[in-house]
Amino acid sequence: VHTHASKAGALGRVAAWSLGIRGVVHTPHTFYFEGQRGVVRAVTRAIERRLVRLTRRLVVLSEGQHSVAMTALRAGPETVVRIPNAVDAQHFVPAGRRAAARASLGIPPTVPVIGMIGRFVPQKGWNVFLNAAAQVRRRVPEGRFLLVGHGPLQSEMEQTARDLGLRDAILLHP
């Protein structure tokens, strides 16, 4: 049995174990508790620690997830397997399209741009990105920040950007 994500991973691992299936592989993609605080974080981390005991292999996709699995979840090195993202970033280098892309977004050719792509959900750390953007903006006032994605936090992100004085520096692109 191979499960993915938090809810399906929890239900699937418990179901497999209750049926006597011991060959369970789980790929979290992100650990749910990392996007939580307080009691919710503590409880969901404790649940995940117990679920790791029902998991033959925990497949993580980054060094950061590997570290969390080994420390916060206390998973053994024989359990955790890291398979790095296999996207060839060179495939997406603009190769002459940079000027057109900047023009279509209304960004001058010499203005620094920092971007983030992902779903607008707590686990992606958008609040960290926006706070970092505010710090960068104080040092590089002409800088722009491109947020690409969609999700339930979009309105909250827009409000946070306004609160941080980033309204004219943030570009949202679906």
C-alpha positions as CSV (number, residue, x, y, z in Angstrom):
1,V,0.0,0.0,0.0
2,H,1.4,3.4,-1.0
3,T,-0.3,6.5,0.5
4,H,0.1,10.2,-0.2
5,A,-0.6,13.3,1.8
6,S,-1.8,13.7,5.4
7,K,-5.4,12.5,5.6
8,A,-5.2,9.7,3.1
9,G,-1.8,8.7,4.6
10,A,-3.3,8.5,8.1
11,L,-6.4,6.6,7.1
12,G,-4.6,4.4,4.6
13,R,-1.8,3.4,7.0
14,V,-4.2,2.5,9.8
15,A,-6.5,0.6,7.4
16,A,-3.5,-1.4,5.9
17,W,-2.2,-2.2,9.4
18,S,-5.6,-3.4,10.6
19,L,-5.7,-5.7,7.6
20,G,-2.3,-7.2,8.4
21,I,-0.5,-5.4,5.5
22,R,2.9,-4.4,6.7
23,G,4.4,-3.2,3.4
24,V,3.2,0.4,3.7
25,V,4.9,3.2,1.9
26,H,3.9,6.8,2.6
27,T,4.8,10.0,0.8
28,P,3.7,13.0,2.8
29,H,4.6,15.7,0.2
30,T,4.5,18.0,3.2
31,F,4.0,17.3,6.9
32,Y,0.7,18.7,8.0
33,F,1.9,19.7,11.4
34,E,4.5,22.0,10.0
35,G,1.8,24.4,8.9
36,Q,0.1,24.4,12.3
37,R,0.7,26.0,15.7
38,G,0.0,25.3,19.3
39,V,-2.1,22.3,20.3
40,V,-3.0,21.4,16.8
41,R,0.7,21.2,15.8
42,A,1.6,19.1,18.9
43,V,-1.3,16.7,18.4
44,T,-0.9,16.2,14.6
45,R,2.9,15.7,15.1
46,A,2.2,13.1,17.8
47,I,-0.2,11.3,15.5
48,E,2.3,11.3,12.7
49,R,5.0,9.9,15.1
50,R,2.7,6.9,15.8
51,L,1.9,6.5,12.1
52,V,5.6,6.3,11.2
53,R,5.7,3.1,13.3
54,L,3.1,1.6,10.8
55,T,5.2,2.7,7.8
56,R,7.9,0.5,6.2
57,R,9.2,3.4,4.1
58,L,8.6,7.1,4.4
59,V,9.4,8.7,1.0
60,V,10.4,12.4,1.4
61,L,11.1,14.8,-1.4
62,S,13.7,17.2,0.1
63,E,16.5,17.4,2.6
64,G,14.3,19.6,4.8
65,Q,11.6,16.9,5.0
66,H,14.2,14.3,5.6
67,S,15.5,16.3,8.6
68,V,11.9,16.7,10.0
69,A,11.3,13.0,9.6
70,M,14.4,12.1,11.4
71,T,14.1,14.6,14.2
72,A,10.5,15.6,14.8
73,L,9.0,12.2,13.9
74,R,12.0,10.2,15.2
75,A,11.9,7.9,12.2
76,G,14.8,5.6,11.8
77,P,17.3,6.0,8.9
78,E,16.1,2.6,7.6
79,T,12.6,4.0,7.2
80,V,13.2,7.4,5.5
81,V,14.1,7.5,1.8
82,R,14.8,10.8,0.1
83,I,14.0,11.1,-3.6
84,P,14.8,14.6,-4.7
85,N,12.6,16.5,-7.1
86,A,13.5,15.5,-10.7
87,V,12.4,18.7,-12.5
88,D,15.0,19.9,-14.9
89,A,15.1,23.6,-14.1
90,Q,17.1,24.4,-17.3
91,H,14.0,23.5,-19.3
92,F,12.3,26.6,-17.9
93,V,15.1,29.1,-18.5
94,P,13.5,31.9,-20.6
95,A,16.3,31.9,-23.3
96,G,15.4,35.2,-24.8
97,R,11.8,35.3,-23.5
98,R,12.7,37.2,-20.3
99,A,12.1,40.7,-21.8
100,A,8.7,39.6,-23.2
101,A,7.7,38.0,-19.9
102,R,8.7,41.1,-17.9
103,A,6.9,43.4,-20.3
104,S,3.7,41.3,-20.1
105,L,3.8,41.7,-16.3
106,G,4.6,45.4,-16.4
107,I,8.1,44.9,-14.8
108,P,10.9,47.1,-16.1
109,P,14.0,45.2,-17.4
110,T,16.3,46.2,-14.6
111,V,14.0,45.8,-11.6
112,P,14.8,42.8,-9.3
113,V,12.0,40.2,-9.1
114,I,11.6,37.4,-6.5
115,G,8.9,34.9,-7.0
116,M,7.2,32.0,-5.4
117,I,5.0,29.4,-7.1
118,G,2.5,27.1,-5.2
119,R,-0.9,26.7,-3.8
120,F,-2.0,29.4,-1.4
121,V,-2.2,27.2,1.7
122,P,-0.5,27.4,5.1
123,Q,2.0,24.6,4.4
124,K,3.6,26.5,1.6
125,G,4.9,29.3,4.0
126,W,3.4,32.3,2.1
127,N,3.5,34.3,5.4
128,V,7.3,33.7,5.5
129,F,7.7,34.8,1.9
130,L,5.6,38.0,2.5
131,N,7.5,38.9,5.6
132,A,10.8,38.4,3.8
133,A,9.6,40.5,0.9
134,A,8.9,43.3,3.3
135,Q,12.4,43.1,4.6
136,V,13.9,43.0,1.1
137,R,11.7,45.9,0.0
138,R,13.2,48.1,2.7
139,R,16.6,47.5,1.2
140,V,15.6,47.4,-2.4
141,P,12.6,49.7,-2.8
142,E,12.2,49.1,-6.5
143,G,12.0,45.3,-6.1
144,R,8.9,43.3,-7.2
145,F,7.5,40.1,-5.9
146,L,5.6,37.7,-8.1
147,L,3.2,35.2,-6.5
148,V,1.9,32.5,-8.8
149,G,-0.9,30.2,-7.7
150,H,-4.3,30.0,-6.2
151,G,-6.0,28.7,-3.1
152,P,-7.9,29.5,0.1
153,L,-5.4,32.0,1.5
154,Q,-5.4,34.4,-1.5
155,S,-7.5,37.1,0.2
156,E,-5.5,36.8,3.5
157,M,-2.2,37.0,1.5
158,E,-3.4,40.2,-0.3
159,Q,-4.4,41.7,3.0
160,T,-1.0,40.8,4.6
161,A,0.8,42.3,1.6
162,R,-1.2,45.6,2.1
163,D,-0.5,45.5,5.8
164,L,3.2,45.1,5.1
165,G,3.2,48.0,2.7
166,L,3.8,45.8,-0.3
167,R,0.6,46.6,-2.3
168,D,2.5,48.2,-5.2
169,A,5.3,45.6,-5.1
170,I,3.3,42.4,-5.3
171,L,2.1,40.8,-8.5
172,L,-0.4,38.0,-8.2
173,H,-0.7,35.7,-11.2
174,P,-3.1,32.7,-11.3
